[in-house]
Every structure is written in structure tokens, then in C-alpha cells.
Amino acid sequence: MSTENELSSVLSRRQAINDALEDGVEVKPRFRAATSIYTEFHEFTRKQIKQYETEFNKYDEGGDGFLDLTELKLMMERLGAPQTHLGLKSMIAEVDEDKDNKISFREFLLIFRKASAGELSDDSGLSQLARLTEICVHEVGVVGAKSFFEAKIRKEIEEQNKGSKFEQELREEQEGRRREEEERARRRQAFKQTASVFQ
């Protein structure tokens, strides 16, 4: 589109809006002023936002960019924190600023903002969601709570085995030094006793 045609199109639209407003007709804006998620949620790194987005998309089975009641129910069950129907509705209502009874990705990020600011009660469903999702995203990014805990246990065992082997060798070395020092002290004491007999 040439610059002249673009300008002509914008001016024609503006004229149509002005005419409609003069006639008392409500005119809805074509575009909503959009703010970048990265700008709005500056407390999160891009990597964190991408991880949250991956987690969100994992449960957005409809692919519509929203978590509805059914998808939220499934998510909470997979995370190991099932909620009642009323609990789920309450969770949605707490972050649903546009009142569409769904959680958009922006509203999903609000959960983590509120959690990090301490604005969620510890026993609320949103607090549980934030806590469980944080663990999954930052630790191993697993599909469900069962595999998360299995992976976490496996990881802890591996860490213990790596650390414990080194620690065990270190302890054995320290124990050997301690025994040698005790043996030297015992020999000195025995020598002193023997020497005192001859004096």
C-alpha cells in the first residue's frame, strides 16, 4: 500500500468515525492498545516468561490462548492439587480482569506476580498453582506432578551419590589422620611413662 493510499484510508476511517459519533452511534476501537508482556511483567526475565508460556500452552488444550474451567481443572489435577468446582471458579475470578471466565496468558502471569508479592493466601488454589508450576518450570519442566517428583528424587539421589562419594573419601582421610594423631599421642604418653621409670 502506498503512502498516499494509507493516509487516505486513515483519513476516511477518521471521517467515518466522526460522522458516526455525530449521529450518536457508539464506535468501538479497531485495535486495543497492546503492551508487550515483557514490558508489563518486567519482574520476570524473558526466559521465565517463555517457560511460563510453555507451561500455559501445555494445558491450553483448545489452543485458543485461554485456560477455561475444564483446562484449569485438568491442570490442577496433573499438578497434584485438585480443586472443587467452586474453588476453580474462585481461582479464575481472582485474576480474571476482563470477566470472560477464562485465564489468558497475561492473567496467568498475574498469578505469579501476586505470588511473588505475597498477595495470595497460602491455602488458595492460585497459591498452590504458582508454587507447583514454579517448581516444575524451574526444576525440570515436567508434564505432571508424578513425573516431577520421580525426577526430583532421581536428581537428589544422583547429587547425593556424587557428593557422598567425595565426602566419604574426605571423611575417611580425616578419620585416618585422626587415628594417626591418636596413635602418636598414645605412643608419646607410653614413652613418657617408660622414661619416668628410668629417672
C-alpha positions in Angstrom: 0.0 0.0 0.0 1.4 3.3 -1.0 1.8 6.2 1.5 -0.9 8.2 -0.2 -3.4 5.3 -0.1 -2.5 4.5 3.5 -3.1 8.2 4.5 -6.3 8.3 2.5 -7.5 5.1 4.3 -6.7 6.5 7.7 -8.4 9.8 7.0 -11.5 8.1 5.5 -11.8 5.9 8.7 -11.4 9.0 10.9 -14.2 10.8 8.9 -16.5 7.8 9.2 -15.9 7.7 13.0 -16.6 11.4 13.3 -19.8 11.1 11.3 -20.9 8.1 13.4 -20.2 10.0 16.7 -22.2 13.0 15.5 -25.1 10.7 14.8 -24.9 9.3 18.3 -23.6 5.9 17.3 -21.1 4.1 19.6 -17.9 3.4 17.8 -15.7 0.6 19.1 -12.0 1.0 18.5 -10.5 -1.4 15.9 -7.3 -2.0 17.9 -6.7 -2.4 21.5 -3.6 -0.7 22.8 -1.3 -3.6 23.5 1.6 -3.6 25.8 4.3 -6.2 25.5 4.1 -8.9 28.0 7.9 -8.5 28.6 7.3 -4.8 29.3 4.3 -5.3 31.6 5.9 -8.1 33.6 9.3 -6.6 33.9 10.0 -8.5 37.1 10.3 -11.7 35.1 13.2 -12.5 32.7 12.4 -13.4 29.1 13.4 -16.9 29.8 11.0 -17.2 32.7 8.1 -15.8 30.6 8.9 -18.3 27.9 8.9 -21.1 30.5 5.6 -19.9 31.9 4.2 -19.7 28.3 5.3 -23.3 27.7 3.6 -24.4 30.9 0.5 -22.4 30.0 0.3 -23.9 26.4 0.8 -27.4 27.8 -2.6 -27.1 29.5 -4.3 -24.9 26.8 -5.7 -28.0 25.1 -8.1 -25.9 23.0 -5.2 -23.8 21.7 -7.4 -20.7 22.0 -4.9 -18.8 24.2 -7.1 -19.2 27.3 -7.4 -21.7 30.2 -11.1 -22.4 30.7 -12.6 -24.1 33.7 -12.1 -27.6 32.3 -8.5 -26.9 31.3 -7.7 -25.4 34.7 -9.3 -28.4 36.4 -7.1 -30.7 34.4 -4.0 -28.6 35.1 -4.6 -28.7 38.9 -5.2 -32.4 38.9 -2.0 -33.0 36.9 -0.1 -30.8 39.4 -1.4 -32.9 42.2 -3.7 -30.2 43.8 -7.2 -30.9 42.6 -9.8 -28.3 43.3 -13.6 -28.2 43.7 -15.7 -26.6 41.0 -16.3 -23.6 43.3 -12.5 -23.5 44.0 -11.7 -23.4 40.3 -14.3 -20.6 39.7 -12.8 -18.7 42.6 -9.3 -19.1 41.1 -10.4 -17.8 37.8 -12.3 -14.8 39.4 -9.3 -13.7 41.3 -7.3 -12.9 38.2 -10.0 -12.5 35.5 -9.8 -8.7 35.0 -11.9 -8.9 31.8 -14.6 -11.1 33.3 -14.6 -13.7 30.5 -14.4 -16.6 32.9 -11.1 -17.8 31.4 -7.5 -17.2 32.2 -5.5 -15.6 29.5 -1.7 -15.9 29.4 -1.5 -12.3 30.8 -3.8 -13.3 33.7 -1.7 -16.5 34.1 1.4 -14.3 34.6 -0.6 -12.2 37.1 -0.8 -15.3 39.3 3.0 -15.4 39.6 3.2 -11.7 40.1 0.7 -11.9 43.0 2.5 -14.9 44.4 5.9 -13.2 44.4 4.4 -10.1 46.0 2.8 -12.3 48.7 -0.7 -11.3 47.7 -2.1 -14.8 47.7 -3.1 -16.7 50.8 -1.1 -19.9 51.3 -4.1 -22.2 51.1 -5.6 -20.6 48.0 -5.7 -22.6 44.7 -3.8 -19.9 42.9 -1.0 -20.1 45.5 -0.8 -23.9 45.0 -0.8 -23.4 41.2 2.0 -20.9 41.5 4.1 -23.0 43.9 3.7 -26.2 41.9 4.2 -24.6 38.5 7.3 -22.7 39.7 8.8 -26.0 40.9 8.0 -27.7 37.6 9.3 -24.9 35.4 12.5 -24.1 37.3 13.5 -27.6 38.3 12.8 -29.9 35.4 9.8 -28.7 33.4 8.0 -32.0 33.6 4.5 -32.8 32.4 2.9 -33.8 35.7 3.5 -33.9 39.4 4.2 -37.6 39.5 7.0 -37.5 37.0 8.2 -34.3 38.6 8.7 -36.0 42.0 10.2 -39.0 40.4 12.7 -36.8 38.5 13.4 -34.8 41.7 14.1 -37.9 43.7 16.3 -39.2 41.0 18.2 -35.9 40.8 18.6 -35.8 44.6 19.9 -39.4 44.7 22.4 -38.6 41.9 23.5 -35.5 43.7 23.9 -37.4 47.0 25.9 -40.1 45.2 28.2 -37.6 43.6 28.6 -35.6 46.8 28.6 -38.6 49.1 31.4 -40.4 47.3 33.7 -37.3 47.6 32.5 -36.6 51.1 33.1 -40.3 52.1 36.7 -40.2 50.8 37.2 -36.9 52.6 35.8 -38.4 55.9 37.9 -41.5 55.5 41.0 -39.4 55.0 40.2 -37.2 58.1 39.4 -40.3 60.1 42.8 -41.8 59.1 44.6 -38.6 60.2 42.7 -38.6 63.5 43.6 -42.2 64.2 47.3 -41.5 63.3 47.3 -38.5 65.7 45.7 -40.5 68.5 48.3 -43.3 67.9 51.2 -40.7 68.1 49.7 -39.2 71.3 49.4 -42.7 72.8 53.0 -43.5 71.9 54.3 -40.3 73.4 52.4 -41.0 76.6 53.8 -44.5 76.7 57.3 -43.2 76.1 56.9 -40.6 78.9 55.8 -43.3 81.3 58.7 -45.5 80.4 61.2 -42.6 80.6 59.9 -41.6 84.1 60.7 -45.1 85.4 64.4 -44.6 84.5 64.7 -41.2 86.1 
